[in-house]
Amino acid sequence: EYEALYTTSTRLQKALCNFHAAIVRCCKHVVEVVSRQWQAKFLNSLWQSFEQEFRPDMDDIRRCSSNVKEELLLAKAQADYQDQQLQGVERKEASDYRRGLTRFMSRMTSNMDKTESMQVQRDEREARERRQQLLTLHSSHDYLTPLWQSRQKRHSDTAETKKGADIFKTFFFLRFDDEQSLKADTILRSIIRQTLDTTSLSAETTAWLHKFEHALSPDLTELAEFLGTRMRFSKAFYIVIDGLDECKQMEPKELIRTHASLISVKPKVKLLIISRESLSRVIKKHFPGVAHISIACQSAQGDIAAYIKATAEERIENEDLAVRNRGLVNEITAALVNGSDGMYTHPHLENWVTFQIDELCSTHSNDDIRRALQNLPESLEETFNRALDRILKRREAKIAQRAFTWIGAANRPLSLEQLHEVLPIEIKQPYSKPEQSLNRIKNIQSWCENLIQIDKELRIVQFAHHSISQFLSGKPHQPQLTKFHFNIKKADHFTREIYITYLSFSNFQTALTRRSRPLKPFKPTNIAVIALNNKSGLATSVSRLRSFSRTSRETPANFEVTRFLESHRKQSATVAQVQNEHPFLAYASEGWLLHSSAFEEGKSKTWYTWRNLMMSDNELAQRPWSHTQHPLYDERIVKWAREAKHYALVGLILENSLSSCPDFESALEQAALSGHDQVVKRLLEAKAEVNRMASPRTALQAAAIGGNLEIFERLLEAGAEVNVRVDADHSMSTLEMAVEGGCLDVVKRALEAGSEVNPKASMYLTPLQIAARQGHLALVDTLLRAGAHVNALPGFNGDTKLSALAGAAAGGHFAVVERLLQEGASLSANRDGIPPLDAAAKLGHLDVVDSLLEAATK
């Protein structure tokens, strides 16, 4: 991408080539070391360690990486300088024009050609940068890293996919420890991003991206529609989604429904979903002819022994497990196979086996191994408890407890350096204290008894398996181990308060405001004179040329290049330098806003710090919007806050200006409809009008049709009126909407609050007629006991009129028909309504027809 943005920078191209060459040399060295004879490896290890042998290669890579960064800054500075030079040329042309049209016209052709060429280059560069920015804004999720990790662990033969001109191969690996990867919109955005390239964005695609840029939170329907346009001209489109069952609540169903809709109209799309059996019913519902392969079968039991034996052999080869008799491997295999009896369909079997072998690796003799095999834990829970007990005995409980809390609450995996920096920080700490950081942080995996693991390449810290997170966040069964368990909500709140504390460190603000003194400007010709040391004729010529240039007229375009480059370097490097010195800073900058939604005044210790951070223009606190472009009450920010359920931000916006925000005119009604109880609470605290006639319903009516009893109660307590209509002739009452919503508890509460069970003359269905049409027997019974008129005038249901009995008959609701007949429902039509018998006969409900005929004969 850098090569595409700065195509004219040969220095940057060379630096990138050197960086890639350094990596190749290191890889070549690795291959050479691996291919050595064991005698050579042994002799070499006597003279130098593995790290010492590869230190020159690593230093070379770091040096080349540093050169790339420097050349990148220089290339950007040169590009900006070119823009400044263009402006100078344009000012000069205007000045020359005023001095005389004749002189101006004599130089016009050449200068305009030059200006036009520079403008073309600038426009092309800005267009490339803009396209890249659009793609980054659309999706910046790292979808490649999980693939590489999977290949390293057990799928080394997996080839990295490529996309052709008309064939796309896309994939997404969900991670239980990366909260962002578990969201449906993140998955769809990433799949779309994999189909796009900065060098070939069509006008239609660019328009879509611009649309998403202005919408902070586009819905899945829009994303699916855009993905459909990408599939339109492809010969084949492959989508692989691994770990879909990791998603929470409705996310998997929404994704499956979205992909099903795409495949129904795009038969060339091939979809592979990997998940546990829990989603099989949903998948089969939307993909009736799907091919299904299950690994949870007894035939897989034979592979357990092979897996255990291969794992033990690998540990012996890596010298993690020491045995004096190779025949002991068979004993280990047999014991673990017997211990796993009945677990061959258990989703955590692999994890159980791994921990047993880890425990065997800590033994010191064959007898210790045999004793351990005779005392194998019967469950994964017992295995974890044993590990925690060993941590407790080694007096490393405090470190492990804090590490478990951070890893369990992290919205995405922390790197080892980030965890090292953040572990000792306390809430409301005024500044960073490096002296409190742990020594030998690389040993944290052994301190935590391998319940956590460190990825050797990516250096991220995570639980060895998601079952560990579930165990530690669950209820403890041994009192002495309670300190290791954590409540996920409390852990989330604790870590989010650390985010706010960290971003407000005084030394960060000091570093950002401090500016070094600018270099004294100098002329480039001085360099040549100094280098030549005034000893040659060439130096004399340069001096004369310099003297001559002093007498020449200077133009505005001849500004100091060094001053410009120096100021540009300082502006672009300040934040980056602070982030390089503090690894956790980038992590906190990205996650502080989205994960502070539960902050409350009086509950959160850092509430006022968070409030100040939100209201300020702190460079380190990233937001999905620009602080300078959007006021806090901008309708897009309000929409984002509401859809993200960011209750704290909603409250802050309301505190500042309820009347200035046009989107809050209907916010109470929308929040009540969506079931956002905390948002409703904040809006009411901000004195939102509870009985405002927001088309097409009031907030109470929205809660009624949404079936949200808690919100319904809250609005009633705030003074909401139950017998009000937005439009007296064309809108429904609160009770009618509650019946339409189908929530019996809300209907009962509305009746208790005084809702009119028999509304005055209306052209629409009465509450009883709505319940009868829906076939909701409990609602019908409740309304009848409340005094609903069973023979009320028919109301409009679309273009037809239905009485309560006709509506139940048309729907084939036999039990409701019987209940209405018991209350004396009329069999004849009135006021142009459809007769009940005609309604049942037209739709073929034989049992209802028989019931009505029998009632007619009585």
C-alpha positions in Angstrom: 0.0 0.0 0.0 2.9 2.4 0.7 4.3 1.6 -2.7 1.0 2.5 -4.3 0.7 5.7 -2.4 4.3 7.0 -3.0 5.2 5.6 -6.3 7.9 8.2 -7.0 9.9 7.7 -3.8 12.8 5.4 -4.8 14.2 5.7 -1.3 11.1 4.2 0.2 11.0 1.5 -2.4 14.7 0.7 -1.6 14.0 0.7 2.2 11.0 -1.7 1.7 13.1 -4.0 -0.4 15.9 -4.0 2.2 13.3 -4.8 4.9 11.9 -7.7 2.9 15.5 -8.9 2.1 16.3 -8.9 5.8 13.3 -11.1 6.5 14.3 -13.5 3.7 17.9 -13.6 5.1 16.6 -14.4 8.5 14.3 -17.2 7.1 17.3 -18.6 5.2 19.3 -18.7 8.4 16.5 -20.5 10.2 16.3 -23.1 7.4 20.1 -23.6 7.6 20.0 -24.0 11.4 17.1 -26.5 11.2 18.8 -28.6 8.5 22.1 -29.0 10.5 23.1 -32.3 11.8 22.5 -32.9 15.5 26.2 -33.0 16.2 26.6 -29.5 14.7 23.6 -28.2 16.7 25.2 -29.6 19.9 28.6 -28.1 19.2 27.1 -24.7 18.2 24.9 -24.6 21.4 28.2 -24.9 23.5 29.4 -21.6 22.0 26.3 -19.5 21.7 22.6 -19.7 22.5 19.8 -19.7 20.0 19.0 -16.1 20.7 22.6 -15.0 20.3 22.9 -16.7 16.9 19.9 -15.0 15.6 20.5 -11.6 17.2 22.3 -10.1 14.1 19.3 -11.1 12.0 16.8 -9.6 14.4 18.8 -6.4 14.7 19.0 -6.2 10.9 15.2 -6.5 10.6 14.7 -3.9 13.3 17.1 -1.5 11.6 15.4 -2.0 8.2 12.0 -1.5 9.8 13.2 1.7 11.4 14.6 2.9 8.0 11.2 2.1 6.4 9.4 4.3 9.0 11.9 7.1 8.5 11.6 6.9 4.7 7.8 6.8 4.9 7.8 10.0 7.0 10.2 11.6 4.4 8.1 10.5 1.5 5.0 12.0 3.1 6.8 15.2 3.9 8.1 15.4 0.3 4.5 14.9 -1.0 3.2 17.6 1.4 6.1 19.9 0.3 5.2 19.3 -3.3 1.6 20.5 -2.5 3.1 23.6 -0.8 5.3 24.1 -3.9 2.3 23.9 -6.2 0.6 26.6 -4.1 3.6 28.8 -4.4 3.7 28.3 -8.2 0.1 29.3 -8.4 0.6 32.5 -6.3 3.6 33.4 -8.4 1.6 33.0 -11.6 -1.1 35.3 -10.3 1.6 37.9 -9.2 3.3 37.8 -12.6 -0.1 38.3 -14.3 -0.6 41.6 -12.5 2.9 42.8 -13.5 2.2 42.4 -17.2 0.2 40.3 -19.5 3.0 40.0 -22.0 5.6 38.6 -19.6 2.9 36.2 -18.2 1.9 34.9 -21.6 5.5 34.2 -22.6 6.0 31.8 -19.7 2.4 30.6 -19.5 2.7 27.4 -21.6 5.7 25.8 -19.8 4.5 26.8 -16.3 1.0 25.7 -16.8 2.2 22.4 -18.2 4.3 22.0 -15.0 1.4 23.0 -12.8 -1.0 20.7 -14.5 1.4 17.8 -14.2 1.8 18.5 -10.5 -1.9 18.8 -10.1 -2.5 15.5 -11.8 0.1 13.8 -9.5 -1.5 15.4 -6.5 -5.0 14.4 -7.5 -3.9 10.8 -8.2 -2.2 10.6 -4.8 -5.2 12.1 -3.0 -7.5 9.7 -4.8 -5.4 6.7 -3.7 -5.3 7.9 -0.2 -9.0 8.6 -0.1 -9.8 5.1 -1.5 -7.6 3.5 1.2 -9.2 5.6 3.9 -12.7 4.5 2.7 -11.7 0.9 2.9 -10.1 1.3 6.3 -13.2 3.1 7.6 -15.3 0.3 6.2 -13.4 -2.5 8.0 -10.1 -2.5 9.8 -10.6 -5.9 11.4 -7.6 -8.2 11.2 -9.0 -11.3 9.6 -5.6 -12.8 8.5 -4.0 -13.3 12.0 -6.5 -16.1 13.1 -5.8 -17.9 9.8 -2.0 -17.8 10.4 -2.4 -18.9 14.0 -4.6 -21.9 12.9 -2.0 -22.8 10.3 0.8 -22.7 12.8 -1.0 -24.8 15.5 -2.3 -27.7 13.4 -3.0 -26.8 9.8 0.4 -26.0 8.4 -0.6 -27.2 4.9 -3.4 -24.7 4.6 -2.7 -22.4 1.6 -3.5 -18.7 1.9 -6.4 -17.9 -0.4 -6.2 -15.5 -3.3 -9.0 -13.7 -5.1 -9.1 -13.7 -8.9 -10.8 -11.2 -11.2 -14.1 -13.1 -11.1 -13.5 -15.7 -8.3 -13.6 -14.6 -4.6 -12.5 -16.7 -1.6 -13.4 -15.0 1.6 -13.1 -16.2 5.2 -13.6 -15.1 8.8 -12.4 -16.8 12.0 -14.4 -15.8 15.1 -12.4 -15.6 18.4 -14.1 -16.0 21.7 -11.5 -13.5 23.2 -12.1 -10.8 20.6 -15.4 -9.2 21.3 -15.4 -7.2 18.0 -15.1 -10.4 15.9 -18.3 -11.8 17.5 -20.5 -9.1 15.9 -22.5 -9.7 12.8 -21.7 -6.4 11.1 -17.9 -6.9 11.7 -18.1 -10.3 9.9 -20.0 -8.9 7.0 -17.8 -5.8 6.7 -14.7 -8.0 6.7 -16.0 -10.3 4.0 -16.9 -7.2 1.9 -13.4 -5.7 2.5 -11.8 -8.9 1.2 -13.5 -8.4 -2.1 -12.2 -4.8 -2.6 -9.0 -3.4 -3.9 -7.8 0.2 -3.7 -6.7 0.2 -7.4 -10.0 -1.0 -8.8 -12.9 0.7 -7.0 -15.8 1.4 -9.3 -18.0 4.5 -9.0 -20.8 2.3 -7.7 -18.6 0.8 -5.0 -17.2 4.1 -4.0 -20.8 5.5 -3.6 -21.6 2.6 -1.3 -18.5 3.2 0.8 -19.3 6.9 1.1 -22.8 5.9 2.2 -21.4 3.7 5.0 -18.9 6.4 5.9 -21.6 8.8 6.8 -23.7 6.2 8.6 -21.8 5.3 11.8 -23.8 2.1 12.2 -25.3 0.7 9.0 -27.7 -2.2 9.5 -27.2 -5.8 8.2 -29.7 -5.3 5.4 -27.6 -2.6 3.8 -24.4 -4.5 4.2 -26.0 -7.6 2.7 -27.3 -5.6 -0.2 -23.8 -4.2 -0.8 -22.3 -7.7 -0.6 -24.9 -8.8 -3.1 -23.6 -6.2 -5.6 -20.1 -7.6 -5.2 -21.4 -11.1 -6.0 -23.2 -10.0 -9.1 -20.5 -10.5 -11.7 -18.5 -13.3 -10.0 -18.2 -16.7 -11.5 -17.8 -18.2 -8.0 -18.0 -16.7 -4.5 -16.8 -18.7 -1.5 -17.4 -17.8 2.1 -15.9 -19.6 5.1 -17.1 -18.7 8.6 -15.4 -20.6 11.5 -16.7 -20.7 15.0 -20.1 -19.1 14.4 -21.4 -20.6 17.7 -19.1 -18.2 19.6 -21.5 -15.3 18.8 -23.9 -14.3 21.4 -27.7 -14.0 21.4 -29.2 -13.2 18.0 -26.0 -12.6 16.0 -25.7 -16.2 14.6 -29.3 -16.3 13.5 -29.0 -12.8 11.8 -25.9 -13.9 10.0 -27.4 -17.2 8.8 -30.6 -15.5 7.7 -28.6 -12.9 5.8 -26.4 -15.4 4.0 -29.5 -17.5 3.3 -31.1 -14.6 1.5 -28.0 -14.0 -0.5 -27.6 -17.6 -1.6 -31.3 -17.8 -2.6 -30.7 -15.2 -5.3 -27.0 -15.9 -5.9 -26.7 -19.7 -6.6 -23.0 -19.3 -7.4 -22.2 -18.5 -3.7 -20.7 -21.4 -1.7 -20.9 -21.1 2.1 -19.0 -23.2 4.7 -20.0 -22.8 8.3 -18.1 -24.5 11.1 -19.8 -24.5 14.5 -21.0 -26.7 17.4 -24.2 -28.7 17.1 -26.1 -26.0 18.9 -26.7 -24.1 15.7 -27.6 -27.1 13.5 -31.3 -26.6 13.9 -31.1 -22.9 12.8 -28.8 -23.8 9.9 -31.0 -26.6 8.6 -34.1 -24.3 8.9 -32.6 -21.7 6.5 -30.6 -24.2 4.4 -32.9 -27.3 4.0 -30.6 -29.1 1.6 -27.3 -28.4 3.4 -24.6 -31.0 3.6 -23.8 -31.7 7.3 -20.7 -33.4 8.7 -20.5 -34.1 12.4 -17.3 -35.0 14.3 -19.3 -35.9 17.5 -19.6 -39.6 16.8 -18.2 -42.8 18.3 -16.1 -43.5 15.3 -13.9 -40.6 16.4 -12.9 -42.5 19.6 -10.2 -44.4 17.7 -8.5 -41.1 16.9 -8.2 -40.1 20.6 -5.4 -42.7 21.2 -3.5 -41.5 18.1 -3.9 -37.9 19.1 -2.7 -38.6 22.7 0.3 -40.6 21.5 1.3 -38.0 18.9 1.1 -35.2 21.5 3.2 -37.2 24.0 5.8 -38.0 21.3 6.0 -34.3 20.3 6.5 -33.2 24.0 9.3 -35.8 24.4 10.9 -34.6 21.2 10.7 -31.0 22.4 12.2 -32.1 25.7 9.1 -30.9 27.6 8.3 -34.4 28.8 11.2 -36.6 30.1 10.9 -40.4 30.2 13.7 -42.9 30.6 11.7 -45.7 29.0 10.0 -45.1 25.7 7.5 -47.8 26.5 6.1 -45.5 29.0 4.4 -43.6 26.2 2.1 -46.5 25.7 1.2 -46.4 29.4 0.5 -42.7 29.1 -1.7 -43.2 26.0 -3.7 -46.1 27.6 -4.2 -44.2 30.9 -5.4 -41.0 29.2 -7.7 -42.9 26.8 -9.3 -44.7 29.8 -9.5 -41.4 31.6 -11.3 -39.8 28.7 -13.8 -42.7 28.4 -17.2 -41.2 27.6 -15.7 -37.8 26.6 -15.1 -38.5 22.9 -18.1 -36.3 22.1 -17.2 -33.7 24.7 -16.2 -30.3 23.1 -13.4 -29.8 25.6 -11.7 -33.2 25.2 -8.7 -31.9 23.4 -8.2 -29.3 26.2 -8.5 -32.0 28.9 -5.8 -34.1 27.3 -3.5 -31.1 26.9 -3.7 -30.2 30.5 -3.1 -33.8 31.6 0.1 -34.0 29.5 1.1 -30.5 30.9 0.8 -31.9 34.4 2.9 -35.0 33.4 5.6 -32.6 32.0 6.0 -31.2 35.6 7.0 -34.6 37.0 10.7 -35.6 37.6 10.7 -39.4 37.3 8.9 -42.3 35.7 7.4 -43.2 39.1 6.0 -39.6 39.4 4.5 -40.1 36.0 2.8 -43.4 37.0 1.5 -41.9 40.2 0.1 -39.0 38.3 -1.6 -41.3 35.8 -3.3 -43.2 38.7 -4.7 -39.9 40.0 -6.1 -38.3 36.9 -8.8 -35.7 37.4 -12.2 -36.9 36.3 -13.4 -33.6 34.8 -12.0 -30.5 33.3 -13.3 -28.5 36.3 -11.1 -30.7 38.6 -8.2 -30.1 36.3 -8.5 -26.3 36.6 -9.0 -26.5 40.4 -5.7 -28.4 40.7 -3.9 -25.8 38.6 -5.4 -23.0 40.8 -4.3 -24.8 43.9 -0.7 -25.0 42.7 -0.8 -21.3 42.0 -2.0 -20.7 45.5 0.7 -22.8 47.1 3.4 -20.9 45.0 2.2 -17.6 46.4 1.5 -16.1 43.0 -2.2 -15.7 43.5 -2.3 -11.9 43.3 -0.5 -11.8 39.9 -2.7 -14.6 38.5 -5.9 -13.1 39.8 -5.2 -9.7 38.1 -4.1 -11.5 34.9 -7.2 -13.6 34.8 -9.4 -10.5 35.3 -7.7 -8.6 32.4 -7.6 -11.5 30.0 -11.2 -12.4 30.7 -12.5 -8.9 30.4 -10.4 -7.8 27.4 -12.5 -7.0 24.3 -9.6 -8.4 22.2 -6.4 -10.2 23.1 -3.7 -8.2 24.9 -0.1 -8.4 23.8 2.4 -9.4 26.4 3.8 -5.9 26.5 0.3 -4.4 26.9 -0.5 -6.7 29.8 2.9 -6.0 31.4 2.2 -2.3 31.4 -1.4 -2.4 32.6 -1.3 -5.1 35.3 -0.1 -2.9 38.2 -2.3 0.2 37.3 -4.9 1.1 39.9 -8.1 3.2 39.3 -7.6 7.0 39.5 -3.8 6.6 39.5 -2.5 10.1 38.5 0.5 9.0 36.3 2.3 6.0 35.0 4.7 4.2 37.5 7.1 2.0 35.5 8.9 0.9 38.7 5.7 -1.1 39.7 5.8 -3.2 36.6 6.6 -6.9 37.1 10.0 -8.3 36.4 10.3 -11.4 34.1 6.8 -11.0 32.7 7.7 -13.7 30.2 7.2 -16.2 33.0 3.6 -15.3 33.5 2.5 -18.4 31.6 4.2 -20.7 34.2 3.1 -18.5 37.1 -0.5 -19.2 35.9 0.1 -22.9 35.5 -0.4 -22.7 31.7 -4.1 -21.7 32.1 -3.0 -18.8 29.9 -0.7 -19.0 26.9 1.5 -16.6 25.0 1.5 -16.8 21.2 5.2 -16.9 20.3 4.9 -15.1 17.0 2.2 -12.5 17.8 3.1 -12.3 21.5 -0.6 -12.0 22.5 -1.8 -13.4 25.9 -5.0 -15.4 26.1 -6.6 -18.3 27.9 -5.5 -21.6 26.7 -9.1 -22.5 25.9 -12.4 -20.6 26.1 -13.6 -23.2 28.7 -11.1 -21.7 31.1 -12.7 -18.3 30.8 -16.1 -19.9 31.4 -14.8 -21.7 34.5 -13.1 -18.7 36.0 -16.2 -16.4 35.4 -18.5 -19.0 36.9 -19.3 -19.9 40.5 -16.4 -21.3 42.5 -16.8 -24.7 44.2 -13.8 -24.5 46.5 -13.8 -21.6 49.0 -10.0 -21.2 49.1 -10.0 -20.7 45.3 -12.7 -18.0 45.3 -10.2 -15.2 44.7 -9.3 -16.5 41.3 -12.8 -16.3 40.0 -14.3 -13.1 38.7 -17.7 -11.6 37.9 -17.6 -10.7 34.2 -19.6 -7.5 34.7 -17.5 -6.3 37.6 -14.3 -7.2 35.7 -15.6 -5.3 32.6 -16.3 -2.2 34.7 -12.9 -2.4 36.5 -10.9 -2.7 33.3 -12.9 0.1 31.6 -12.2 2.4 34.5 -8.5 1.5 34.1 -8.9 2.7 30.4 -10.1 6.1 31.5 -7.4 6.3 34.3 -4.7 5.4 31.8 -5.8 7.9 29.1 -5.8 10.7 31.6 -2.2 10.1 32.9 -0.6 13.5 33.4 2.7 12.4 31.7 0.8 11.6 28.5 -0.6 15.1 28.3 2.8 16.6 29.2 4.4 14.6 26.3 1.8 15.8 23.8 2.1 19.5 24.8 5.9 19.6 25.0 7.5 20.7 21.8 11.2 20.8 21.2 12.8 24.0 19.9 12.9 24.2 16.1 16.1 23.8 14.3 17.7 26.9 13.0 17.0 27.3 9.3 19.9 26.8 7.0 20.4 26.9 3.3 21.2 23.7 1.4 24.2 25.2 -0.3 25.9 25.4 3.1 26.0 21.6 3.1 28.0 21.5 -0.1 30.5 24.2 1.1 31.1 22.5 4.4 31.4 19.1 2.7 34.0 20.4 0.2 35.8 22.2 3.1 36.5 25.2 0.9 39.6 23.4 -0.5 38.6 23.0 -4.1 37.6 25.1 -7.0 34.2 23.5 -7.0 33.7 24.9 -3.4 34.7 28.3 -4.7 32.2 28.0 -7.5 29.5 27.0 -5.1 30.3 30.0 -2.9 30.1 32.4 -5.9 26.8 30.8 -7.0 25.5 31.3 -3.5 26.5 35.0 -3.5 24.9 35.4 -6.8 21.7 33.8 -5.5 21.5 36.3 -2.7 21.2 39.1 -5.2 18.3 37.4 -7.0 14.8 38.3 -6.2 13.2 35.8 -3.8 9.6 34.6 -4.4 7.1 33.3 -1.9 7.6 29.8 -3.3 11.2 29.8 -2.0 10.3 29.0 1.7 12.6 27.1 3.9 12.5 23.4 3.1 14.2 22.3 6.3 11.7 24.3 8.5 8.8 22.6 6.7 10.2 19.1 7.0 11.1 19.6 10.6 7.7 20.9 11.6 6.0 18.1 9.7 8.1 15.5 11.4 7.2 16.8 14.8 3.5 16.9 14.1 3.2 13.4 12.7 5.6 11.7 15.1 4.5 13.0 18.5 1.5 10.7 19.1 3.2 7.8 17.4 6.2 8.3 19.7 4.1 8.3 22.8 2.3 5.1 21.6 5.6 3.4 20.9 6.8 4.1 24.5 3.5 2.9 26.0 2.2 -0.3 24.4 -1.2 -0.2 26.1 -2.0 3.3 24.8 -3.2 2.2 21.4 -5.4 -0.5 22.9 -7.0 1.9 25.4 -7.5 4.6 22.8 -9.5 2.3 20.6 -11.6 0.6 23.2 -12.4 3.3 25.9 -15.6 4.7 24.3 -17.4 1.6 23.1 -16.8 -0.2 26.4 -17.7 2.6 28.8 -21.5 2.4 28.1 -22.3 1.2 31.7 -20.6 4.2 33.4 -22.8 6.0 35.9 -22.4 8.9 38.2 -21.9 7.7 41.7 -21.2 4.1 40.6 -18.1 4.7 38.5 -15.1 6.1 40.3 -13.8 7.7 37.1 -17.1 9.2 36.0 -16.0 12.8 36.0 -12.7 11.8 34.3 -14.7 10.0 31.6 -17.0 13.0 31.2 -14.0 15.4 30.8 -12.4 13.0 28.3 -15.6 12.9 26.3 -16.0 16.6 26.2 -12.4 17.4 25.4 -10.4 17.1 22.2 -7.8 14.7 23.7 -5.8 13.3 20.8 -5.3 9.9 22.4 -9.1 9.2 22.9 -10.3 7.9 19.5 -13.9 8.3 18.5 -16.0 7.0 15.5 -16.5 10.6 14.6 -14.3 13.7 14.5 -14.6 16.0 17.5 -14.1 19.1 15.4 -16.6 18.1 12.7 -19.5 16.9 14.8 -21.1 18.6 17.9 -21.9 16.2 20.6 -25.6 16.4 19.8 -25.1 15.6 16.1 -27.9 13.3 15.0 -25.5 10.7 13.8 -23.7 10.5 17.2 -27.1 10.3 18.9 -28.1 7.4 16.5 -24.7 5.7 17.2 -25.1 6.1 21.0 -28.7 4.7 20.9 -27.9 1.7 18.6 -24.7 0.9 20.6 -26.8 1.1 23.8 -24.2 3.5 25.2 -26.3 4.7 28.1 -23.5 6.9 29.5 -23.1 8.9 26.3 -26.9 9.2 25.9 -27.1 10.7 29.4 -24.1 13.1 28.7 -25.8 14.4 25.5 -29.0 15.0 27.3 -27.2 16.9 30.1 -25.7 19.2 27.5 -28.6 20.0 25.2 -31.9 18.1 24.9 -33.6 20.9 23.0 -30.7 21.4 20.5 -30.8 17.8 19.3 -33.5 17.2 16.6 -33.1 13.4 16.8 -34.1 13.4 20.5 -37.6 14.5 19.6 -38.6 10.9 19.0 -35.8 9.2 21.0 -38.0 8.3 23.9 -40.5 6.5 21.6 -37.7 4.7 19.7 -35.9 3.6 22.9 -39.2 2.3 24.4 -39.9 0.3 21.2 -36.4 -1.2 21.1 -36.5 -2.2 24.8 -33.5 0.0 25.9 -34.6 0.5 29.5 -31.5 2.4 30.6 -31.9 4.8 27.7 -35.5 5.4 28.6 -34.4 6.0 32.2 -31.8 8.6 31.1 -34.3 10.4 28.8 -36.8 10.7 31.6 -34.2 12.0 34.0 -33.4 14.6 31.4 -37.1 15.7 31.5 -38.1 14.3 28.1 -41.8 14.8 27.4 -43.4 11.4 28.3 -46.7 12.1 26.6 -45.3 13.7 23.4 -47.3 12.8 20.3 -44.4 11.3 18.3 -45.8 9.9 15.1 -47.0 7.2 14.8 -47.2 6.5 18.6 -46.4 7.7 22.0 -43.6 6.2 24.1 -46.0 4.2 26.2 -47.7 2.8 23.1 -44.2 1.9 21.7 -43.4 0.0 24.9 -46.9 -1.7 24.7 -46.4 -3.0 21.1 -42.8 -4.0 21.9 -44.0 -6.0 24.9 -41.6 -4.3 27.3 -43.2 -4.5 30.7 -40.4 -2.9 32.7 -40.4 0.1 30.4 -44.2 0.2 30.4 -44.1 0.4 34.2 -41.4 3.1 34.2 -43.4 5.3 31.8 -46.6 4.9 33.8 -44.7 6.0 36.9 -43.4 9.0 35.0 -47.0 10.1 34.2 -47.7 8.5 30.8 -51.4 8.5 29.8 -52.9 5.3 28.7 -56.0 6.6 26.9 -54.4 8.9 24.3 -54.2 8.6 20.5 -51.7 10.4 18.3 -54.4 10.7 15.7 -58.0 10.3 16.9 -59.3 8.9 13.6 -56.3 6.9 12.2 -54.2 5.6 15.1 -54.4 2.8 17.7 -54.9 3.1 21.4 -52.4 1.9 24.0 -54.4 -1.2 24.8 -54.8 -2.0 21.1 -51.1 -1.8 20.6 -50.4 -4.0 23.7 -52.8 -6.6 22.3 -51.0 -6.3 18.9 -47.7 -6.9 20.7 -49.1 -10.1 22.2 -47.7 -9.6 25.7 -50.3 -10.7 28.3 -48.5 -9.0 31.2 -48.5 -5.7 29.4 -52.2 -6.0 28.5 -53.1 -6.8 32.1 -51.0 -3.8 33.3 -52.7 -1.5 30.8 -56.1 -2.6 32.0 -55.1 -2.0 35.6 -54.0 1.5 34.6 -57.4 2.3 33.2 -57.2 1.6 29.5 -60.6 1.6 27.7 -61.4 -2.0 26.8 -64.2 -0.8 24.6 -62.9 2.3 22.8 -65.3 4.9 21.4 -66.4 4.7 17.8 -63.4 3.8 15.7 -63.0 2.5 12.2 -60.3 0.0 13.2 -60.4 -3.3 15.1 -61.1 -3.2 18.9 -58.6 -4.9 21.3 -60.8 -8.0 21.4 -61.1 -8.2 17.6 -57.2 -7.9 17.4 -56.7 -10.7 19.9 -59.3 -13.0 18.2 -57.8 -12.4 14.8 -54.3 -13.4 16.2 -55.8 -16.5 17.9 -54.4 -15.5 21.3 -56.8 -17.3 23.7 -55.3 -16.0 26.9 -55.7 -12.4 25.7 -59.2 -13.0 24.5 -60.2 -14.4 27.9 -58.5 -11.5 29.7 -60.4 -8.9 27.6 -63.7 -10.7 28.0 -63.3 -10.8 31.7 -62.5 -7.1 31.6 -65.8 -6.4 29.9 -65.0 -6.3 26.2 -68.0 -6.3 23.9 -68.0 -9.5 22.0 -70.4 -8.2 19.4 -68.8 -4.8 18.8 -69.1 -3.3 15.3 -66.6 -4.8 12.9 -63.4 -2.9 12.3 -61.3 -2.6 9.2 -58.6 -5.2 8.7 -57.0 -4.0 5.5 -59.9 -3.7 3.0 -62.3 -6.0 4.9 -64.3 -5.6 8.0 -64.1 -8.3 10.7 -66.0 -8.9 13.9 -64.2 -10.8 16.7 -65.8 -14.1 15.7 -65.2 -13.5 12.0 -61.5 -12.8 12.7 -61.1 -15.9 14.8 -62.9 -18.0 12.1 -60.8 -16.6 9.3 -57.7 -17.5 11.1 -58.9 -21.0 11.9 -58.5 -20.5 15.7 -60.9 -23.2 16.9 -60.4 -22.6 20.7 -61.0 -18.8 20.3 -64.1 -19.4 18.3 -65.5 -21.7 21.0 -64.7 -19.1 23.7 -66.4 -16.3 21.8 -69.5 -18.5 21.1 -69.7 -19.2 24.9 -69.9 -15.4 25.4 -72.8 -15.1 22.9 -70.9 -14.0 19.8 -73.3 -13.3 16.9 -73.1 -15.6 13.8 -74.5 -13.0 11.5 -72.7 -10.1 9.8 -73.4 -6.5 10.7 -72.4 -3.2 9.2 -70.9 -4.8 6.0 -68.7 -7.2 8.0 -67.9 -10.7 6.7 -70.1 -13.4 8.2 -68.0 -15.8 10.4 -69.2 -18.9 8.5 -68.1 -17.4 5.1 -64.7 -16.4 6.5 -64.1 -20.0 7.8 -65.4 -21.7 4.6 -63.4 -19.5 2.3 -60.1 -20.5 3.9 -61.0 -24.2 4.4 -61.2 -24.4 8.2 -63.4 -27.5 8.5 -63.4 -27.8 12.3 -64.4 -24.1 12.6 -67.2 -24.5 10.0 -68.6 -27.5 12.0 -68.5 -25.6 15.2 -70.3 -22.6 13.7 -73.0 -24.8 12.0 -73.6 -26.6 15.4 -73.9 -23.2 17.1 -76.4 -22.1 14.4 -78.7 -25.0 15.1 -79.0 -24.3 18.8 
